[in-house]
Amino acid sequence: MMDGSPSMGLNDLTRIRAVLLQQLSVALVPALTPTQVLAALVATCTALPQPPSLEVALLDWKVGEVKDVQTSSGGETFATLHVGQQLSPTSPAIEVAQVGAAQEDSAGPIWLPLPGRPQASGVLGLWSARAADWTEDEQLWWDSVATITGLALDRALDQMALKERTEQLEESNAELRGYTHALSHNLGEPIERVSNFLKLVERRLNGQLDTQTRRLFELGRRETQGLASRVMELRALALVERQAMRVTPVDLNVLLVQVRHILDPLMQGRHIRWQVSDLPKVKGDALLLWQVFVELLAFLLEDTWEQADVQIGLNAEISDGLVVLRLWDNGRGFPQQVEERLFEVFDRSVPRQTEFGRLGLSNVRRVIGRHGGRIRVESQEGQGVTFFVTLPRASN
C-alpha cells in the first residue's frame, strides 16, 4: 500500500486516516482563499505515514489556464502542471477535471478531481502510487479527501468572486455618491438665481402683466420650485449614503410617538383612528429610522387627505430574527402598476401634497437597505396603501 509501513497495522492506518480527514475538514473551515484550501490539503496528505509525492492545482476555466500549483515538497521537478499553463484537453489532469472521474496516468500520477462544479476547479495528482495497490479503505479515504476539498475550494472561489463584486459595487457607489453630491451643489445655486430673477422681473412689471403672462410667470415659479425639490432629494440621497450609522436598539413605540408629534400639522382638524399594536425593538440608527417613519406616515396621511373617517394602522410580526412591520391606511391608493416605480429617484407617480416627508421614498429604500432590511408597497385605487418594512430585531 502506498502509505503503509511494515511495523504499522491496518487498524492503525485506518485510525490515522480518520484523524487526518477530520483535521482536514477543520482546517478547511477558515480557509477563505483557494491558496489556503490547497495548502490545507497538502499539509494533511503529507502527514500520512510514508506519504506519496503529490501536486494539487487550481484551474481557471474562464481564462483557460492553471492559476496555482502546490506540491508536497515546495515545487519538485516531478510536477506536470505549472502556473500559467493552458488547459489542454489532451492533458490527463485536465481530462479528469472535465470528466469528473479519477484516472491513472501510465507515465505520471493518479489524478483525482476536486469535485463541486460541472468542471472541477482543481485536481490532485498522487505520485509514487498505483491504484491497483489501493485497498478499498484507501480508495474511500482519497475520494473523501478530494470531495471535501472540492467543496471548500468552490466555497473559497465563490467568496473571492463575491469580494471582487462587492469591491466593484463599493467603488461604483462611491463614484455615484460623489457625483450626486457634486450635482446637487452645482445645480442648487443656479436654480435659486433663476427663481430670484423671476421674482425680481415680476415685481418690476407689476401692473403691466396680462393674464397670460402672469400664468407663464406662475408656471416658471412652479418649475423652479420643482427643480429645487429634486435638488433637495439629491442632497438627501448624498447624505443618506455618506452618513455613518450608529446602530443601537431602537424602541419603535417611542419612535412612533416622536414621529406623530412632528406630523401633528397634518392631523389637525381631522378625525384619525390609529390602530397600533405594541411594537418590538429593532437594531438600527435611531435618526435614520426616525426619518424613514416620518416619510412613510406622512405619505399615508396625504393618501387619506380626502377621507372623512381616516384609519391608519401599524403592526408587527417577528420571524427568524426579523421584524416585519405593516403600515397601512384606508385612503385613495394608487394604480397597482405604480408600486415598483414608487421607490425610484425623482418618481412623481403619486404627487406629494405637503412639505413633510422630504427624504423621498427612494432614499427610504436606501436607508432600509443599509439596515439589512427590505421595503415594498401594495396598493390599488380606492383600497388604500400598505407598506411592508423588514428590519433586524434587537436582542433583548
One Martini backbone bead per residue (centre of mass of N, CA, C, O) as a GRO file, in nm:
protein
  396
    1MET     BB    1   0.101   0.032   0.014
    2MET     BB    2   0.150   0.374  -0.004
    3ASP     BB    3   0.108   0.430   0.340
    4GLY     BB    4   0.264   0.207   0.452
    5SER     BB    5   0.394  -0.018   0.721
    6PRO     BB    6   0.546  -0.290   0.858
    7SER     BB    7   0.483  -0.175   1.172
    8MET     BB    8   0.185  -0.121   1.066
    9GLY     BB    9  -0.137  -0.147   1.106
   10LEU     BB   10  -0.446  -0.125   0.972
   11ASN     BB   11  -0.586   0.014   1.214
   12ASP     BB   12  -0.384   0.247   1.234
   13LEU     BB   13  -0.433   0.366   0.952
   14THR     BB   14  -0.732   0.417   0.982
   15ARG     BB   15  -0.708   0.611   1.221
   16ILE     BB   16  -0.525   0.822   1.087
   17ARG     BB   17  -0.712   0.894   0.855
   18ALA     BB   18  -0.949   0.989   1.027
   19VAL     BB   19  -0.798   1.220   1.166
   20LEU     BB   20  -0.705   1.371   0.908
   21LEU     BB   21  -0.987   1.423   0.795
   22GLN     BB   22  -1.077   1.596   1.032
   23GLN     BB   23  -0.850   1.806   1.012
   24LEU     BB   24  -0.923   1.902   0.729
   25SER     BB   25  -1.211   2.004   0.788
   26VAL     BB   26  -1.112   2.215   0.994
   27ALA     BB   27  -0.900   2.367   0.810
   28LEU     BB   28  -1.125   2.459   0.589
   29VAL     BB   29  -1.307   2.663   0.732
   30PRO     BB   30  -1.095   2.927   0.729
   31ALA     BB   31  -1.069   2.898   0.423
   32LEU     BB   32  -1.084   3.185   0.190
   33THR     BB   33  -0.878   3.067  -0.015
   34PRO     BB   34  -0.745   2.867  -0.251
   35THR     BB   35  -0.460   2.856  -0.129
   36GLN     BB   36  -0.551   2.754   0.153
   37VAL     BB   37  -0.678   2.494   0.056
   38LEU     BB   38  -0.428   2.364  -0.074
   39ALA     BB   39  -0.250   2.374   0.183
   40ALA     BB   40  -0.430   2.190   0.358
   41LEU     BB   41  -0.406   1.942   0.178
   42VAL     BB   42  -0.099   1.904   0.183
   43ALA     BB   43  -0.066   1.883   0.494
   44THR     BB   44  -0.237   1.627   0.526
   45CYS     BB   45  -0.092   1.428   0.327
   46THR     BB   46   0.203   1.462   0.462
   47ALA     BB   47   0.099   1.312   0.741
   48LEU     BB   48   0.143   1.055   0.630
   49PRO     BB   49   0.257   0.756   0.613
   50GLN     BB   50   0.438   0.750   0.360
   51PRO     BB   51   0.398   0.976   0.154
   52PRO     BB   52   0.313   1.097  -0.130
   53SER     BB   53   0.370   1.251  -0.401
   54LEU     BB   54   0.233   1.584  -0.468
   55GLU     BB   55  -0.020   1.760  -0.664
   56VAL     BB   56  -0.194   2.082  -0.676
   57ALA     BB   57  -0.459   2.241  -0.872
   58LEU     BB   58  -0.573   2.546  -1.011
   59LEU     BB   59  -0.860   2.611  -1.218
   60ASP     BB   60  -0.924   2.840  -1.498
   61TRP     BB   61  -1.186   2.840  -1.724
   62LYS     BB   62  -1.211   3.130  -1.826
   63VAL     BB   63  -0.899   3.164  -1.906
   64GLY     BB   64  -0.743   2.878  -1.951
   65GLU     BB   65  -0.573   2.821  -1.669
   66VAL     BB   66  -0.329   2.788  -1.440
   67LYS     BB   67  -0.322   2.945  -1.110
   68ASP     BB   68  -0.223   2.697  -0.916
   69VAL     BB   69   0.066   2.535  -0.742
   70GLN     BB   70   0.111   2.248  -0.526
   71THR     BB   71   0.349   2.073  -0.322
   72SER     BB   72   0.507   1.846  -0.101
   73SER     BB   73   0.812   2.009  -0.187
   74GLY     BB   74   0.794   2.307  -0.313
   75GLY     BB   75   0.864   2.222  -0.630
   76GLU     BB   76   0.911   1.978  -0.785
   77THR     BB   77   0.994   1.825  -1.092
   78PHE     BB   78   0.737   1.628  -1.106
   79ALA     BB   79   0.563   1.839  -1.197
   80THR     BB   80   0.314   1.892  -1.467
   81LEU     BB   81   0.218   2.160  -1.349
   82HIS     BB   82   0.173   2.519  -1.422
   83VAL     BB   83   0.168   2.839  -1.407
   84GLY     BB   84  -0.012   2.935  -1.706
   85GLN     BB   85  -0.117   2.688  -1.813
   86GLN     BB   86  -0.286   2.544  -2.048
   87LEU     BB   87  -0.606   2.390  -2.100
   88SER     BB   88  -0.561   2.085  -2.214
   89PRO     BB   89  -0.750   1.812  -2.327
   90THR     BB   90  -0.488   1.612  -2.340
   91SER     BB   91  -0.466   1.630  -2.050
   92PRO     BB   92  -0.520   1.427  -1.787
   93ALA     BB   93  -0.597   1.641  -1.575
   94ILE     BB   94  -0.814   1.787  -1.748
   95GLU     BB   95  -0.990   1.542  -1.807
   96VAL     BB   96  -1.066   1.488  -1.515
   97ALA     BB   97  -1.208   1.761  -1.464
   98GLN     BB   98  -1.426   1.719  -1.688
   99VAL     BB   99  -1.534   1.427  -1.607
  100GLY     BB  100  -1.503   1.348  -1.281
  101ALA     BB  101  -1.266   1.122  -1.289
  102ALA     BB  102  -1.043   0.908  -1.222
  103GLN     BB  103  -0.687   0.881  -1.328
  104GLU     BB  104  -0.424   0.687  -1.472
  105ASP     BB  105  -0.096   0.763  -1.541
  106SER     BB  106   0.150   0.584  -1.686
  107ALA     BB  107   0.364   0.855  -1.665
  108GLY     BB  108   0.223   0.925  -1.383
  109PRO     BB  109  -0.023   1.010  -1.199
  110ILE     BB  110  -0.287   1.019  -0.999
  111TRP     BB  111  -0.604   1.153  -1.082
  112LEU     BB  112  -0.803   1.388  -0.895
  113PRO     BB  113  -1.089   1.536  -0.849
  114LEU     BB  114  -1.231   1.851  -0.732
  115PRO     BB  115  -1.534   1.862  -0.661
  116GLY     BB  116  -1.863   2.074  -0.749
  117ARG     BB  117  -1.840   2.118  -1.052
  118PRO     BB  118  -1.870   2.044  -1.373
  119GLN     BB  119  -1.585   2.179  -1.355
  120ALA     BB  120  -1.321   2.132  -1.195
  121SER     BB  121  -1.117   2.349  -0.990
  122GLY     BB  122  -0.945   2.080  -0.930
  123VAL     BB  123  -0.636   1.884  -0.884
  124LEU     BB  124  -0.499   1.557  -0.786
  125GLY     BB  125  -0.159   1.439  -0.760
  126LEU     BB  126  -0.025   1.099  -0.736
  127TRP     BB  127   0.269   0.979  -0.651
  128SER     BB  128   0.396   0.676  -0.593
  129ALA     BB  129   0.120   0.545  -0.717
  130ARG     BB  130  -0.121   0.269  -0.728
  131ALA     BB  131  -0.438   0.168  -0.770
  132ALA     BB  132  -0.389  -0.145  -0.743
  133ASP     BB  133  -0.278  -0.102  -0.430
  134TRP     BB  134  -0.546  -0.034  -0.327
  135THR     BB  135  -0.765  -0.015  -0.095
  136GLU     BB  136  -1.079   0.052  -0.013
  137ASP     BB  137  -1.006   0.256   0.211
  138GLU     BB  138  -0.818   0.432   0.042
  139GLN     BB  139  -1.014   0.512  -0.176
  140LEU     BB  140  -1.219   0.645   0.018
  141TRP     BB  141  -1.026   0.854   0.139
  142TRP     BB  142  -0.948   1.008  -0.122
  143ASP     BB  143  -1.236   1.079  -0.201
  144SER     BB  144  -1.294   1.247   0.055
  145VAL     BB  145  -1.071   1.452   0.022
  146ALA     BB  146  -1.163   1.561  -0.256
  147THR     BB  147  -1.452   1.647  -0.181
  148ILE     BB  148  -1.401   1.854   0.056
  149THR     BB  149  -1.204   2.025  -0.109
  150GLY     BB  150  -1.395   2.103  -0.339
  151LEU     BB  151  -1.601   2.251  -0.161
  152ALA     BB  152  -1.399   2.458  -0.043
  153LEU     BB  153  -1.309   2.573  -0.316
  154ASP     BB  154  -1.582   2.680  -0.407
  155ARG     BB  155  -1.627   2.868  -0.168
  156ALA     BB  156  -1.373   3.043  -0.214
  157LEU     BB  157  -1.451   3.136  -0.501
  158ASP     BB  158  -1.717   3.271  -0.420
  159GLN     BB  159  -1.592   3.471  -0.217
  160MET     BB  160  -1.404   3.608  -0.417
  161ALA     BB  161  -1.625   3.704  -0.612
  162LEU     BB  162  -1.783   3.864  -0.399
  163LYS     BB  163  -1.556   4.058  -0.325
  164GLU     BB  164  -1.518   4.180  -0.605
  165ARG     BB  165  -1.809   4.277  -0.637
  166THR     BB  166  -1.815   4.456  -0.386
  167GLU     BB  167  -1.586   4.645  -0.471
  168GLN     BB  168  -1.725   4.745  -0.728
  169LEU     BB  169  -1.977   4.859  -0.586
  170GLU     BB  170  -1.830   5.054  -0.397
  171GLU     BB  171  -1.701   5.217  -0.622
  172SER     BB  172  -1.965   5.299  -0.763
  173ASN     BB  173  -2.096   5.432  -0.514
  174ALA     BB  174  -1.879   5.645  -0.472
  175GLU     BB  175  -1.921   5.783  -0.744
  176LEU     BB  176  -2.223   5.843  -0.704
  177ARG     BB  177  -2.196   6.016  -0.451
  178GLY     BB  178  -2.012   6.230  -0.575
  179TYR     BB  179  -2.202   6.309  -0.804
  180THR     BB  180  -2.450   6.386  -0.634
  181HIS     BB  181  -2.315   6.602  -0.463
  182ALA     BB  182  -2.219   6.785  -0.695
  183LEU     BB  183  -2.491   6.824  -0.841
  184SER     BB  184  -2.656   6.952  -0.611
  185HIS     BB  185  -2.463   7.201  -0.580
  186ASN     BB  186  -2.452   7.301  -0.883
  187LEU     BB  187  -2.777   7.344  -0.902
  188GLY     BB  188  -2.877   7.517  -0.667
  189GLU     BB  189  -2.783   7.809  -0.737
  190PRO     BB  190  -2.907   7.851  -1.023
  191ILE     BB  191  -3.202   7.805  -0.935
  192GLU     BB  192  -3.213   8.039  -0.734
  193ARG     BB  193  -3.152   8.262  -0.942
  194VAL     BB  194  -3.396   8.216  -1.122
  195SER     BB  195  -3.609   8.264  -0.909
  196ASN     BB  196  -3.522   8.556  -0.837
  197PHE     BB  197  -3.552   8.671  -1.122
  198LEU     BB  198  -3.857   8.628  -1.152
  199LYS     BB  199  -3.939   8.802  -0.911
  200LEU     BB  200  -3.811   9.066  -1.007
  201VAL     BB  201  -3.962   9.097  -1.276
  202GLU     BB  202  -4.250   9.084  -1.161
  203ARG     BB  203  -4.228   9.336  -0.984
  204ARG     BB  204  -4.150   9.543  -1.213
  205LEU     BB  205  -4.427   9.445  -1.383
  206ASN     BB  206  -4.632   9.548  -1.208
  207GLY     BB  207  -4.938   9.604  -1.384
  208GLN     BB  208  -4.831   9.486  -1.692
  209LEU     BB  209  -4.980   9.213  -1.669
  210ASP     BB  210  -5.128   8.968  -1.807
  211THR     BB  211  -5.277   8.670  -1.772
  212GLN     BB  212  -5.077   8.502  -1.944
  213THR     BB  213  -4.814   8.605  -1.813
  214ARG     BB  214  -4.877   8.522  -1.525
  215ARG     BB  215  -4.893   8.221  -1.591
  216LEU     BB  216  -4.596   8.195  -1.679
  217PHE     BB  217  -4.473   8.278  -1.410
  218GLU     BB  218  -4.605   8.051  -1.248
  219LEU     BB  219  -4.476   7.823  -1.405
  220GLY     BB  220  -4.183   7.901  -1.344
  221ARG     BB  221  -4.203   7.869  -1.036
  222ARG     BB  222  -4.283   7.569  -1.032
  223GLU     BB  223  -4.034   7.460  -1.178
  224THR     BB  224  -3.821   7.565  -0.978
  225GLN     BB  225  -3.941   7.418  -0.734
  226GLY     BB  226  -3.908   7.136  -0.851
  227LEU     BB  227  -3.602   7.147  -0.882
  228ALA     BB  228  -3.539   7.208  -0.586
  229SER     BB  229  -3.663   6.944  -0.481
  230ARG     BB  230  -3.466   6.754  -0.633
  231VAL     BB  231  -3.209   6.861  -0.503
  232MET     BB  232  -3.287   6.780  -0.217
  233GLU     BB  233  -3.291   6.476  -0.280
  234LEU     BB  234  -2.995   6.457  -0.360
  235ARG     BB  235  -2.886   6.548  -0.088
  236ALA     BB  236  -3.020   6.324   0.074
  237LEU     BB  237  -2.878   6.094  -0.071
  238ALA     BB  238  -2.590   6.174   0.004
  239LEU     BB  239  -2.636   6.162   0.312
  240VAL     BB  240  -2.727   5.869   0.336
  241GLU     BB  241  -2.455   5.747   0.218
  242ARG     BB  242  -2.251   5.905   0.424
  243GLN     BB  243  -2.380   5.833   0.678
  244ALA     BB  244  -2.312   5.722   0.975
  245MET     BB  245  -2.385   5.445   1.169
  246ARG     BB  246  -2.579   5.411   1.481
  247VAL     BB  247  -2.615   5.115   1.635
  248THR     BB  248  -2.923   5.046   1.808
  249PRO     BB  249  -3.170   5.008   2.011
  250VAL     BB  250  -3.512   5.054   1.890
  251ASP     BB  251  -3.801   5.204   2.001
  252LEU     BB  252  -4.095   5.216   1.826
  253ASN     BB  253  -4.290   5.346   2.027
  254VAL     BB  254  -4.127   5.605   2.071
  255LEU     BB  255  -4.087   5.684   1.776
  256LEU     BB  256  -4.389   5.723   1.708
  257VAL     BB  257  -4.446   5.958   1.897
  258GLN     BB  258  -4.245   6.154   1.764
  259VAL     BB  259  -4.362   6.148   1.476
  260ARG     BB  260  -4.654   6.241   1.543
  261HIS     BB  261  -4.569   6.516   1.647
  262ILE     BB  262  -4.448   6.623   1.380
  263LEU     BB  263  -4.737   6.549   1.219
  264ASP     BB  264  -4.965   6.731   1.339
  265PRO     BB  265  -5.039   6.928   1.097
  266LEU     BB  266  -5.178   6.671   0.939
  267MET     BB  267  -5.412   6.626   1.187
  268GLN     BB  268  -5.557   6.875   1.198
  269GLY     BB  269  -5.908   6.849   1.182
  270ARG     BB  270  -5.898   6.533   1.206
  271HIS     BB  271  -6.029   6.198   1.180
  272ILE     BB  272  -5.818   5.968   1.356
  273ARG     BB  273  -5.750   5.617   1.350
  274TRP     BB  274  -5.536   5.439   1.552
  275GLN     BB  275  -5.374   5.112   1.474
  276VAL     BB  276  -5.164   5.007   1.736
  277SER     BB  277  -4.928   4.799   1.824
  278ASP     BB  278  -4.701   4.643   1.988
  279LEU     BB  279  -4.358   4.721   1.960
  280PRO     BB  280  -4.055   4.634   1.882
  281LYS     BB  281  -3.722   4.607   1.873
  282VAL     BB  282  -3.456   4.747   1.682
  283LYS     BB  283  -3.187   4.759   1.461
  284GLY     BB  284  -3.043   5.096   1.456
  285ASP     BB  285  -3.076   5.418   1.338
  286ALA     BB  286  -3.266   5.649   1.485
  287LEU     BB  287  -3.258   5.887   1.282
  288LEU     BB  288  -3.315   5.732   1.019
  289LEU     BB  289  -3.581   5.599   1.118
  290TRP     BB  290  -3.729   5.860   1.168
  291GLN     BB  291  -3.730   5.949   0.870
  292VAL     BB  292  -3.883   5.707   0.761
  293PHE     BB  293  -4.151   5.745   0.931
  294VAL     BB  294  -4.217   6.023   0.834
  295GLU     BB  295  -4.250   5.948   0.538
  296LEU     BB  296  -4.466   5.720   0.559
  297LEU     BB  297  -4.686   5.872   0.729
  298ALA     BB  298  -4.714   6.112   0.539
  299PHE     BB  299  -4.818   5.947   0.305
  300LEU     BB  300  -5.075   5.840   0.449
  301LEU     BB  301  -5.197   6.117   0.519
  302GLU     BB  302  -5.221   6.204   0.221
  303ASP     BB  303  -5.393   5.960   0.116
  304THR     BB  304  -5.634   6.059   0.341
  305TRP     BB  305  -5.731   6.357   0.282
  306GLU     BB  306  -6.043   6.274   0.173
  307GLN     BB  307  -6.111   6.149   0.439
  308ALA     BB  308  -6.332   6.138   0.702
  309ASP     BB  309  -6.245   5.836   0.800
  310VAL     BB  310  -5.947   5.770   0.940
  311GLN     BB  311  -5.711   5.494   0.882
  312ILE     BB  312  -5.418   5.394   1.077
  313GLY     BB  313  -5.166   5.137   1.066
  314LEU     BB  314  -4.950   4.940   1.310
  315ASN     BB  315  -4.770   4.637   1.275
  316ALA     BB  316  -4.612   4.326   1.409
  317GLU     BB  317  -4.373   4.074   1.313
  318ILE     BB  318  -4.192   3.772   1.399
  319SER     BB  319  -3.907   3.644   1.191
  320ASP     BB  320  -3.605   3.519   1.209
  321GLY     BB  321  -3.500   3.797   1.355
  322LEU     BB  322  -3.741   3.963   1.232
  323VAL     BB  323  -3.913   4.266   1.151
  324VAL     BB  324  -4.254   4.297   1.042
  325LEU     BB  325  -4.394   4.576   0.898
  326ARG     BB  326  -4.731   4.731   0.897
  327LEU     BB  327  -4.842   4.996   0.687
  328TRP     BB  328  -5.171   5.156   0.686
  329ASP     BB  329  -5.469   5.248   0.489
  330ASN     BB  330  -5.798   5.415   0.371
  331GLY     BB  331  -5.736   5.537   0.103
  332ARG     BB  332  -5.705   5.594  -0.242
  333GLY     BB  333  -5.449   5.526  -0.364
  334PHE     BB  334  -5.305   5.328  -0.641
  335PRO     BB  335  -5.190   5.194  -0.899
  336GLN     BB  336  -5.031   4.893  -0.924
  337GLN     BB  337  -4.804   4.984  -1.141
  338VAL     BB  338  -4.659   5.188  -0.927
  339GLU     BB  339  -4.503   5.027  -0.710
  340GLU     BB  340  -4.210   5.010  -0.841
  341ARG     BB  341  -4.173   5.332  -0.892
  342LEU     BB  342  -4.193   5.466  -0.605
  343PHE     BB  343  -3.858   5.413  -0.540
  344GLU     BB  344  -3.771   5.612  -0.740
  345VAL     BB  345  -3.595   5.854  -0.858
  346PHE     BB  346  -3.818   6.121  -0.910
  347ASP     BB  347  -4.084   6.014  -0.854
  348ARG     BB  348  -4.443   6.119  -0.968
  349SER     BB  349  -4.693   5.925  -0.947
  350VAL     BB  350  -4.729   6.053  -0.647
  351PRO     BB  351  -4.825   6.335  -0.545
  352ARG     BB  352  -4.725   6.578  -0.332
  353GLN     BB  353  -4.888   6.800  -0.071
  354THR     BB  354  -4.637   6.840   0.114
  355GLU     BB  355  -4.339   6.911   0.320
  356PHE     BB  356  -4.336   6.636   0.402
  357GLY     BB  357  -4.120   6.394   0.342
  358ARG     BB  358  -3.816   6.477   0.204
  359LEU     BB  359  -3.652   6.216   0.162
  360GLY     BB  360  -3.785   5.995   0.011
  361LEU     BB  361  -3.850   5.678  -0.105
  362SER     BB  362  -3.571   5.612  -0.224
  363ASN     BB  363  -3.423   5.668   0.053
  364VAL     BB  364  -3.575   5.469   0.223
  365ARG     BB  365  -3.465   5.218   0.083
  366ARG     BB  366  -3.167   5.277   0.153
  367VAL     BB  367  -3.192   5.273   0.457
  368ILE     BB  368  -3.306   4.989   0.485
  369GLY     BB  369  -3.067   4.851   0.340
  370ARG     BB  370  -2.847   4.942   0.549
  371HIS     BB  371  -3.009   4.753   0.771
  372GLY     BB  372  -3.090   4.477   0.615
  373GLY     BB  373  -3.352   4.543   0.462
  374ARG     BB  374  -3.702   4.586   0.354
  375ILE     BB  375  -3.925   4.724   0.090
  376ARG     BB  376  -4.281   4.747   0.026
  377VAL     BB  377  -4.578   4.784  -0.190
  378GLU     BB  378  -4.944   4.812  -0.165
  379SER     BB  379  -5.199   4.884  -0.425
  380GLN     BB  380  -5.526   5.035  -0.488
  381GLU     BB  381  -5.776   5.186  -0.607
  382GLY     BB  382  -5.960   5.260  -0.314
  383GLN     BB  383  -5.750   5.064  -0.101
  384GLY     BB  384  -5.503   5.189  -0.032
  385VAL     BB  385  -5.199   5.159   0.171
  386THR     BB  386  -4.908   4.924   0.192
  387PHE     BB  387  -4.638   4.877   0.407
  388PHE     BB  388  -4.334   4.675   0.402
  389VAL     BB  389  -4.109   4.627   0.681
  390THR     BB  390  -3.771   4.510   0.721
  391LEU     BB  391  -3.602   4.434   1.036
  392PRO     BB  392  -3.381   4.396   1.273
  393ARG     BB  393  -3.374   4.250   1.568
  394ALA     BB  394  -3.345   4.314   1.895
  395SER     BB  395  -3.185   4.219   2.161
  396ASN     BB  396  -3.276   4.166   2.502
   0.00000   0.00000   0.00000
